[in-house]
Amino acid sequence: MVMNKISSCLTLPKSARLKKRRDIKEVFEKGTFVGGALLKIGILKTQFKHSRLSICIPKRTTKKSTLRNRLKRLIREIFRVNRKNIKEGLDIVVIIKDRRLNKKEDLPSTSLKYDILKSEILQLLSKAGCLR
């Protein structure tokens, strides 16, 4: 029981995940996009009290599903840690657009990937006016 409480506070809640295809499509059609060197972020204002996140990593970025899933976990963790700094009522779609995130020779450690992704995401959210 204690383990469930601990693990539930260390994950991005399901209510904060943008899952439905029509909601993601709406962000692509009506949202505004800001782009950086590695990522592109789509943002749409909604009527919900909390912000929701979706992550798109195309197969052309990397063929290996383990690397795509690792990147998704890193991005979800960045949003979980910084949720209090992100304005409420936003649907956010993060799109990885650079293959450099998956090359071991460019990024030797996981902590370096985390730091690079975190700085890029926070910079783009700030640029879009989504941070408090």
TILUM-327528 format. One record per residue (C-alpha): residue number from 1; residue in three letters; x, y, z. Coordinates in steps of 0.5 Angstrom, whole numbers, plus 2048, in hexadecimal, padded with zeros to 3 digits. Example, Ala and Ser with C-alpha at 12.3 -4.5 7.8 and 13.67 -1.06 7.14 Angstrom:
<atoms>
1	ALA	819	7F7	810;
2	SER	81B	7FE	80E;
</atoms>
This chain:
<atoms>
1	MET	800	800	800;
2	VAL	806	805	802;
3	MET	809	803	7FB;
4	ASN	803	805	7F7;
5	LYS	803	80C	7FA;
6	ILE	80A	80D	7F9;
7	SER	80A	80B	7F2;
8	SER	803	80F	7F1;
9	CYS	806	815	7F3;
10	LEU	80D	814	7EE;
11	THR	809	813	7E8;
12	LEU	805	818	7E3;
13	PRO	7FE	816	7E5;
14	LYS	7F9	814	7E0;
15	SER	7F5	81A	7E0;
16	ALA	7FB	81E	7DD;
17	ARG	7FC	819	7D7;
18	LEU	7F9	81B	7D1;
19	LYS	7F7	815	7CE;
20	LYS	7F1	815	7C9;
21	ARG	7F3	816	7C2;
22	ARG	7ED	81C	7C1;
23	ASP	7F1	820	7C6;
24	ILE	7F7	81F	7C3;
25	LYS	7F5	821	7BC;
26	GLU	7F2	827	7BF;
27	VAL	7F8	829	7C2;
28	PHE	7FB	828	7BB;
29	GLU	7F6	82C	7B7;
30	LYS	7F4	832	7BC;
31	GLY	7FA	832	7C0;
32	THR	800	836	7C0;
33	PHE	807	833	7BF;
34	VAL	80E	836	7C2;
35	GLY	814	832	7BF;
36	GLY	81B	831	7C2;
37	ALA	822	82D	7BF;
38	LEU	81F	827	7C2;
39	LEU	818	827	7C3;
40	LYS	811	82A	7C1;
41	ILE	80C	82C	7C6;
42	GLY	804	82D	7C4;
43	ILE	800	830	7C9;
44	LEU	7F8	831	7C9;
45	LYS	7F4	835	7CF;
46	THR	7EF	831	7D1;
47	GLN	7E9	831	7D6;
48	PHE	7EC	82C	7DB;
49	LYS	7EF	82E	7E2;
50	HIS	7F5	82A	7E1;
51	SER	7FA	82A	7DB;
52	ARG	7FB	823	7D7;
53	LEU	801	820	7D3;
54	SER	802	81C	7CD;
55	ILE	809	81A	7CA;
56	CYS	80A	818	7C3;
57	ILE	811	815	7C1;
58	PRO	811	813	7BA;
59	LYS	814	80C	7B8;
60	ARG	818	810	7B3;
61	THR	81C	813	7B9;
62	THR	81E	80C	7BB;
63	LYS	81C	805	7B9;
64	LYS	81D	802	7C0;
65	SER	817	803	7C5;
66	THR	81B	802	7CB;
67	LEU	81E	809	7C9;
68	ARG	817	80C	7C7;
69	ASN	814	80A	7CE;
70	ARG	81A	80C	7D2;
71	LEU	819	813	7CF;
72	LYS	812	813	7D1;
73	ARG	814	811	7D8;
74	LEU	819	817	7D8;
75	ILE	814	81C	7D5;
76	ARG	80E	81A	7DA;
77	GLU	813	81A	7E0;
78	ILE	815	821	7DE;
79	PHE	80D	823	7DE;
80	ARG	80C	820	7E4;
81	VAL	811	823	7E8;
82	ASN	810	82A	7E5;
83	ARG	808	82A	7E5;
84	LYS	807	82F	7EA;
85	ASN	80B	834	7E5;
86	ILE	806	833	7DF;
87	LYS	800	836	7DF;
88	GLU	7F9	833	7DF;
89	GLY	7F4	831	7DA;
90	LEU	7F9	82F	7D4;
91	ASP	7FA	829	7D0;
92	ILE	801	828	7CE;
93	VAL	804	824	7C8;
94	VAL	80C	823	7C8;
95	ILE	80F	821	7C2;
96	ILE	816	81E	7C1;
97	LYS	819	821	7BB;
98	ASP	820	81F	7BB;
99	ARG	824	819	7BB;
100	ARG	82A	81B	7BF;
101	LEU	826	819	7C6;
102	ASN	827	812	7C4;
103	LYS	82E	811	7C2;
104	LYS	832	80F	7C8;
105	GLU	839	812	7C5;
106	ASP	835	819	7C5;
107	LEU	832	818	7CC;
108	PRO	836	813	7D0;
109	SER	832	813	7D7;
110	THR	82B	813	7D8;
111	SER	82B	819	7DD;
112	LEU	82E	81D	7D7;
113	LYS	828	81B	7D3;
114	TYR	823	81D	7D9;
115	ASP	827	824	7DA;
116	ILE	827	826	7D2;
117	LEU	81F	824	7D2;
118	LYS	81E	828	7D8;
119	SER	821	82E	7D6;
120	GLU	81E	82E	7CF;
121	ILE	817	82C	7D2;
122	LEU	817	832	7D7;
123	GLN	81A	837	7D2;
124	LEU	814	835	7CD;
125	LEU	80F	835	7D2;
126	SER	811	83C	7D4;
127	LYS	812	83F	7CD;
128	ALA	80A	83D	7CC;
129	GLY	808	840	7D3;
130	CYS	806	83A	7D6;
131	LEU	80A	83A	7DC;
132	ARG	808	83E	7E3;
</atoms>
